[in-house]
Amino acid sequence: MTMRIFDRINHDRGSTTRVTAERTSLAILFAALGLSATLACGSDDDNADATGTEVFAAEAGGPTSNGLSMPAVQDWNVVWVAARSDQGELHVVVGNATAVKAARAGDTNPWPEGSALSHLVWEAKKNPVDPTTVGPGAFKAVTLMMKDSTKYAADGGWAYGLWMGPELTPPTDPKFDRACVDCHTSSVKDRDYVFTDPGALPDLAAIDAAADGANGVAFPDKVLDWRVIGVADVVGAASPTIRVIVGNPTAVTAARSGRTNPWPDGSLISHYVWAAGTNPVISNAVVPGNFGAITLMQRSSTSYGEDGNWAYGRWAGKDLTALTGTDDRACVTCHTENVANRDMVFSQMAEFPPMMLPGASVAR
């Protein structure tokens, strides 16, 4: 069997964390931001009139009852990814510039003032062309944590937000965030109230030193600044992985607009790949373990027409060791033989709400 480098990278490192292959319906870590509790208390109260409970007049895409406005989180960079089988969800956690800088420097206990973290939440859906992989289905929710130790001192220094469904509707219960506050302040005070550790990524020195692949494909030096277009949990491989799919601006615009068959020339698609690990606080959550690789698909019908219009790269480990010899030929063969009708791309691209698509705004 040929190795699918872009969608199924097997890690044989001794430190790789193993999880069972029976994880076929996976979900993202609601508890990482207290989302399960938030959703529970943020749902409509059918008995509000009878109990006298106040109902907040929520506007789709509008501010929450505790005054948080939803930032343009679709443009933020990756902090971590997580999955949880009992929820049936996949999440990518992104952060604002303050949070991303802190996460990549290991400066997260405490997180610096002004940090903001958000879960992008999708239903888990088995990849129709790869039964070992779970990808994003319908869009479910956006969460938010905002750090301001002065303003939110009574709540551990954080405020919590939630917008649900494709309409990004905030909860109608004006006290929706109390479950989040209670859970975080009672459970993970010693972690600055955040359940999950950021996923490790190569440092700038390794990125600057990364060599070109044997096929001449250069490491994309801005790849850590690319935006999310997908998420995948590879559960059936010998060494399961969890990963985030990101793209350059050309690929992001195409993916979020649904113009991916064919992808436009100039598209660059990359996976951040981690071994599937376990959450130190929540034992049944799947989160990034050891860093595995950064992959690349680079589209040019002029340069790579004989290979289905794509070239492939992979840089393994935190030292970003490039492909050698003719290793990329396995990628070419696998993609052209199996997914030519999908413009050679195995991965499912994530759906985003209309208010988060290119040219739209969620700011109110």
Sequence and secondary structure as in RCSB ss.txt:
>XXXX:A:sequence
MTMRIFDRINHDRGSTTRVTAERTSLAILFAALGLSATLACGSDDDNADATGTEVFAAEAGGPTSNGLSMPAVQD
WNVVWVAARSDQGELHVVVGNATAVKAARAGDTNPWPEGSALSHLVWEAKKNPVDPTTVGPGAFKAVTLMMKDST
KYAADGGWAYGLWMGPELTPPTDPKFDRACVDCHTSSVKDRDYVFTDPGALPDLAAIDAAADGANGVAFPDKVLD
WRVIGVADVVGAASPTIRVIVGNPTAVTAARSGRTNPWPDGSLISHYVWAAGTNPVISNAVVPGNFGAITLMQRS
STSYGEDGNWAYGRWAGKDLTALTGTDDRACVTCHTENVANRDMVFSQMAEFPPMMLPGASVAR
>XXXX:A:secstr
    TTT      TT     TT  S    GGGTTHHHHHHHHS  TTHHHHT       TT   TTS     GGG
SEEEEEEEETTTTEEEEEEE HHHHHHHHHT  TT  TT EEEEEEEEEEE TT TTEEEEEEEEEEEEEEE TT
TTGGGTTEEEEEEETTTTB  S TTTTHHHHHHHHHH GGGTT  S       HHHHHH    TTS    TTGGG
 EEEEEEEE SSSS EEEEEEE HHHHHHHHHT  TT  TT EEEEEEEEEEE SSSTT EEEEEEEEEEEEEE 
TTTSGGGTTEEEEEEETTTTEE  TTTHHHHHHHHHHH GGGTT  S      GGGSTT     
